[in-house]
Amino acid sequence: MKIGWPIVTDLLKAKDDDEFKQSNEFMQQPHEKVLVAMAQAFGKALELRDEYTHHHQSNVAKITARIGRQLGLSEERCFGLNIGSLVHDIGKIAVPSQILNKTGRLLTAELSVIKLHPEYGWEMFEHLSLPWPIADMIGQHHERMDGSGYPNGLKGNSICLEARIIAVANTYDAMSGDRPYRHAPGKDKAISTLMDRRMT
């Protein structure tokens, strides 16, 4: 399945946050509530070390939920996408806080450490028996369709659809908000960048 870029850009331009809050019957089941609570707890644990990442994961989850619905994914698959989005950066819990919270530009060596976080997160989830590819969502969300991403240089359909959706939302939110080492380029720039990279 391909991500329809006109749909994505329309979604990202949407102003009404209420549209992100639609509930569905699947989400109301007790065991699903427990999973969401656990994912949020992981996020809170990460927030203790990196406040930006916790809010970022929540934002990414809102965006991916909207994209998933527009792509016609089943409620159950959208739910799994939501869980993966809420923990996609959980591997950063293994990255030194002085790197995560550095206010200046990252050195090459520091950036190399940051780039290990998908692998750290994948290792945390790879042995869990879940009905969704959560480990792959975490491990592949920085891969790119042309093979230029990391950590494994995967390309095309070797990257699971959920990870591709998270990658779009991740890039958009990262460029829309301020980081410790730079001011936000802005939403218009984020959308322009996504369109430029749509084949990668």
Secondary structure as the mmCIF struct_conf table of DSSP 4:
data_model
#
loop_
_struct_conf.conf_type_id
_struct_conf.id
_struct_conf.beg_label_comp_id
_struct_conf.beg_label_asym_id
_struct_conf.beg_label_seq_id
_struct_conf.end_label_comp_id
_struct_conf.end_label_asym_id
_struct_conf.end_label_seq_id
HELX_RH_AL_P HELX_RH_AL_P1 TRP A 5 LYS A 13
HELX_RH_3T_P HELX_RH_3T_P1 ASP A 17 LYS A 21
HELX_RH_3T_P HELX_RH_3T_P2 GLU A 25 GLN A 28
BEND BEND1 GLN A 29 GLN A 29
HELX_RH_AL_P HELX_RH_AL_P2 PRO A 30 GLU A 47
TURN_TY1_P TURN_TY1_P1 LEU A 48 ARG A 49
HELX_RH_AL_P HELX_RH_AL_P3 GLU A 51 GLN A 70
TURN_TY1_P TURN_TY1_P2 LEU A 71 GLY A 72
HELX_RH_AL_P HELX_RH_AL_P4 GLU A 75 LEU A 86
TURN_TY1_P TURN_TY1_P3 VAL A 87 ASP A 89
HELX_RH_3T_P HELX_RH_3T_P3 ILE A 90 ALA A 94
BEND BEND2 VAL A 95 VAL A 95
HELX_RH_AL_P HELX_RH_AL_P5 SER A 97 LEU A 100
TURN_TY1_P TURN_TY1_P4 ASN A 101 ASN A 101
BEND BEND3 THR A 103 GLY A 104
HELX_LH_PP_P HELX_LH_PP_P1 ARG A 105 LEU A 107
HELX_RH_AL_P HELX_RH_AL_P6 THR A 108 ILE A 114
TURN_TY1_P TURN_TY1_P5 LYS A 115 LEU A 116
HELX_RH_AL_P HELX_RH_AL_P7 HIS A 117 PHE A 125
TURN_TY1_P TURN_TY1_P6 GLU A 126 HIS A 127
BEND BEND4 PRO A 131 TRP A 132
HELX_RH_AL_P HELX_RH_AL_P8 ILE A 134 GLN A 140
TURN_TY1_P TURN_TY1_P7 HIS A 141 HIS A 142
TURN_TY1_P TURN_TY1_P8 MET A 145 ASP A 146
BEND BEND5 GLY A 147 GLY A 147
BEND BEND6 TYR A 150 ASN A 152
HELX_RH_3T_P HELX_RH_3T_P4 GLY A 156 SER A 158
BEND BEND7 ILE A 159 ILE A 159
HELX_RH_AL_P HELX_RH_AL_P9 LEU A 161 SER A 176
BEND BEND8 GLY A 177 GLY A 177
STRN STRN1 ARG A 179 ARG A 179
TURN_TY1_P TURN_TY1_P9 PRO A 180 TYR A 181
STRN STRN2 ARG A 182 ARG A 182
HELX_RH_AL_P HELX_RH_AL_P10 LYS A 187 ASP A 196
TURN_TY1_P TURN_TY1_P10 ARG A 197 MET A 199
#
